Amino acid sequence: MLVTVNADAVPGFRKVLDRQRAGEEFDVTSRWISVTDRKGKPPWLVLDFYLPEVDLGIAIYIDVDESPRSIQAAIRTGLVVVLDPEASLQFHRDPSFETLKKLRVFAMRPPDPRPATGVLQQRHAFPRPTIVPEHVQVSPDDGPEAVAAFFADARPVSGVGVQINGDALSVIILTDPTIEQLRKDIPTGSKLEGSWALFAAGEDSAILFELKIGGERLARWRIDRPPDDVVLAGSGGVHLVALVDQMPTTGGGEVFLWDVLHVEVGESEALRELRVRP
């Protein structure tokens, strides 16, 4: 989602944009807020973000009825890019990722899209996703059986990694030496689905990645004690999961998605729950 803001109308924001274009990086925390109690008027969706280095907080009010497609894009990708009018004009003249890189745009990923989804659903035929983590709550008596059932048929992974591609979606990489055989068994043109599940056990927590076709389970992989970067990449919104036979060692260690089995995964409440656990 691209949002154009008159930076000169927000005290301090023009200086932040100039410093960003000069090469500085800023930490930013962001969130969606819905404002619906407007006495019969259309609701607002508010993008609220804060930059601690400069103690600057900004709230951008978005008319839901005027921007439903842009809001849908923000929910789907998890990404919001803030431009001033000059940068917005340059981008519309050359709407490419390279242009965004040259402009050093100000981007953020609000972690919880549910306020945006909810307010959009009120006004338009936008389905609210059912986001329910797969929990396993066990007693000491039935613990071993429950654990066995949860991890039944799960494959081990030989490696885990995360690839960050600037403002593009993060990629979680899972390695499985048998993946090529699985790939051959997938009919051409199949729509793949992916989801995460959490087995919460403190420091011994584990996560599962499940691959499906048409709702039918194809395979699942187990990651014990998942690394922090995997949890962060998967809990921040929409991301990609790439399944490879071995971790790349050339080309800067990057995975080229057109060469590997991969799937886009939506918001993961299971990984977010793991992220916020003490």
C-alpha positions in Angstrom: 0.0 0.0 0.0 1.3 3.4 -1.0 0.3 6.4 1.2 1.1 10.0 0.1 1.6 12.5 2.9 2.4 16.2 2.8 5.6 15.9 5.0 5.8 19.7 5.4 2.4 19.6 7.2 3.8 17.3 9.9 6.3 19.0 12.1 9.6 17.1 12.0 8.6 14.6 9.4 10.3 16.4 6.4 13.6 16.2 8.3 13.1 12.5 8.9 12.5 11.8 5.2 15.6 13.9 4.2 17.8 12.0 6.7 16.3 8.7 5.4 17.2 9.5 1.8 20.7 10.5 3.0 21.3 7.0 4.2 20.0 6.9 7.8 17.8 4.2 9.1 15.1 4.6 11.7 13.4 2.2 14.0 9.6 2.4 13.7 6.7 0.9 15.6 3.4 0.9 13.8 -0.2 -0.3 14.2 -3.6 -0.1 12.6 -6.5 1.6 14.5 -10.1 1.6 13.3 -12.4 4.5 14.1 -16.0 3.5 13.4 -18.1 5.6 15.8 -18.6 8.6 13.6 -22.5 9.1 13.8 -23.4 7.4 10.6 -20.3 8.6 8.7 -17.9 6.2 6.9 -15.3 4.7 9.2 -11.6 5.7 9.2 -8.7 3.4 9.2 -5.7 5.0 11.1 -2.1 4.1 10.4 -0.4 5.1 13.7 3.4 4.9 13.9 6.2 6.2 16.1 9.9 6.9 15.6 11.7 6.7 19.0 15.0 8.2 17.8 13.3 11.5 17.1 10.3 11.1 19.5 7.9 11.6 16.6 4.5 10.0 16.4 2.2 10.3 13.3 -1.3 9.2 12.7 -2.5 9.0 9.1 -6.3 8.8 8.6 -7.5 6.7 5.6 -11.0 6.8 4.2 -12.1 3.2 4.0 -14.7 3.9 1.2 -12.2 5.7 -1.0 -9.3 3.2 -0.6 -10.7 -0.3 -0.2 -8.3 -1.9 -2.8 -5.2 -0.2 -1.3 -6.3 -1.4 2.2 -6.7 -4.9 0.8 -3.2 -4.7 -0.6 -1.8 -3.6 2.8 -3.5 -6.6 4.5 -2.3 -9.1 1.9 1.3 -7.9 1.8 1.6 -6.5 5.3 3.6 -3.6 3.9 2.8 0.2 3.9 5.0 2.7 2.1 4.8 6.4 3.0 5.7 8.9 0.3 5.8 12.7 0.0 4.1 14.2 -3.1 7.4 14.6 -5.0 8.4 10.9 -4.4 4.9 9.8 -5.2 5.0 11.6 -8.6 8.4 10.0 -9.4 7.1 6.6 -8.6 3.9 6.9 -10.7 6.1 8.0 -13.6 8.2 4.8 -13.2 6.3 2.3 -10.9 9.1 -0.2 -10.2 10.9 -1.6 -7.3 14.1 0.0 -8.5 12.4 3.4 -8.2 11.4 2.7 -4.6 15.0 1.7 -3.8 16.4 4.9 -5.3 13.9 7.0 -3.4 14.7 5.3 -0.2 11.1 5.3 0.8 9.8 5.1 4.3 8.2 1.6 4.8 6.7 -0.2 7.7 4.8 -3.5 8.5 2.0 -3.0 11.1 2.1 -6.4 12.9 -1.7 -6.9 13.4 -3.9 -6.5 10.4 -7.2 -7.3 12.2 -8.3 -3.7 12.7 -7.9 -3.1 9.0 -9.6 -6.4 8.1 -12.5 -5.7 10.4 -13.2 -2.1 9.3 -13.0 -3.1 5.6 -15.4 -6.0 6.2 -18.0 -3.6 7.6 -18.1 -1.6 4.4 -17.2 -4.1 1.6 -17.4 -7.7 0.8 -14.0 -8.6 2.2 -13.8 -12.0 4.0 -12.4 -11.9 7.5 -9.8 -14.6 7.8 -10.3 -17.2 10.5 -7.0 -17.0 12.5 -7.0 -19.6 15.2 -3.7 -21.1 16.3 -3.5 -24.8 16.6 -3.0 -25.3 20.3 -2.1 -28.5 22.2 -2.9 -28.4 26.0 -2.0 -31.6 27.7 -2.0 -33.0 31.2 0.9 -35.0 32.7 -1.1 -38.2 32.1 -1.8 -37.8 28.4 1.3 -35.8 27.5 3.3 -38.4 25.5 0.3 -39.4 23.4 -0.7 -35.8 22.7 2.9 -35.0 21.6 3.0 -38.0 19.4 -0.3 -37.1 17.8 0.7 -33.5 17.2 3.9 -34.4 15.5 2.6 -37.4 13.6 4.0 -37.7 10.1 6.1 -34.5 10.5 9.4 -34.5 8.7 12.6 -33.2 10.2 14.3 -30.2 8.6 18.1 -30.3 8.0 18.4 -26.5 8.1 16.4 -23.3 8.7 17.1 -19.8 7.4 15.6 -16.4 6.7 16.0 -14.2 3.6 15.2 -10.5 3.8 14.6 -8.8 0.5 14.4 -5.1 1.3 10.7 -4.1 1.2 9.6 -7.3 -0.4 8.2 -10.3 1.6 10.5 -12.1 4.0 11.3 -15.7 3.0 11.6 -18.5 5.6 13.8 -21.3 4.1 13.3 -24.9 5.2 15.7 -27.5 3.9 14.7 -31.2 3.4 16.9 -33.5 1.2 13.8 -35.3 0.0 11.9 -32.2 -1.2 12.6 -32.8 -4.9 10.6 -36.1 -4.9 7.7 -34.4 -3.2 7.9 -31.6 -5.8 7.6 -34.2 -8.6 4.4 -35.5 -7.0 2.6 -32.1 -7.1 0.4 -31.7 -10.1 1.3 -28.8 -12.4 -0.7 -25.7 -11.7 -1.7 -26.8 -8.2 -2.5 -24.0 -5.7 -0.4 -24.6 -2.6 -1.4 -23.5 0.9 0.8 -23.2 3.9 0.2 -22.7 7.6 2.0 -22.8 11.0 1.1 -24.5 14.2 2.7 -24.2 17.6 3.5 -26.7 20.4 4.2 -24.5 23.4 6.6 -25.9 25.9 8.7 -23.0 27.1 12.3 -23.3 25.9 11.4 -26.6 24.3 8.6 -25.2 22.1 8.4 -26.4 18.5 6.6 -25.3 15.4 5.1 -27.2 12.4 4.9 -26.0 8.9 2.1 -27.7 6.9 1.8 -27.7 3.2 -1.6 -28.4 1.6 -3.3 -28.6 -1.8 -7.1 -27.9 -1.8 -7.2 -28.3 2.0 -5.6 -31.7 1.9 -2.4 -32.2 3.8 0.6 -32.9 1.5 3.4 -32.8 4.1 4.5 -31.2 7.3 7.8 -30.2 8.8 8.9 -29.9 12.4 11.3 -27.2 13.7 12.4 -27.7 17.3 13.3 -24.6 19.3 12.7 -22.3 16.3 15.3 -19.5 15.9 14.2 -15.9 16.7 14.6 -14.7 13.1 12.2 -17.4 11.9 9.6 -16.4 14.5 10.0 -12.7 13.7 9.7 -13.2 10.0 6.6 -15.4 10.3 4.8 -13.4 12.9 5.1 -10.0 11.2 2.4 -10.6 8.6 2.4 -12.2 5.1 5.6 -14.0 4.2 6.9 -16.7 2.0 8.2 -20.2 2.9 10.7 -21.8 0.5 11.3 -25.6 0.6 14.7 -26.6 -0.7 16.9 -29.7 -0.7 19.9 -27.8 0.6 20.7 -24.3 1.8 22.1 -22.1 -1.0 25.9 -21.5 -0.9 26.3 -19.3 -4.1 24.8 -16.1 -5.4 25.1 -14.5 -1.9 23.2 -17.4 -0.4 19.9 -16.2 -1.8 17.0 -18.5 -2.8 15.6 -17.7 -6.2 11.9 -18.5 -5.8 11.2 -19.5 -9.4 13.6 -22.4 -8.9 12.2 -23.8 -5.7 9.0 -25.0 -4.1 7.5 -22.1 -2.3 4.2 -20.8 -0.9 2.8 -17.5 0.4 1.6 -17.7 4.0 -0.7 -15.3 5.6 -0.8 -14.0 9.1 0.4 -16.6 11.7 -1.2 -16.2 15.1 0.7 -19.3 16.2 4.1 -17.7 15.6 3.0 -14.4 17.0 2.0 -16.1 20.2 5.4 -17.7 20.4 7.0 -14.3 19.8 5.2 -12.6 22.7 5.8 -15.4 25.2 8.1 -14.4 28.1 
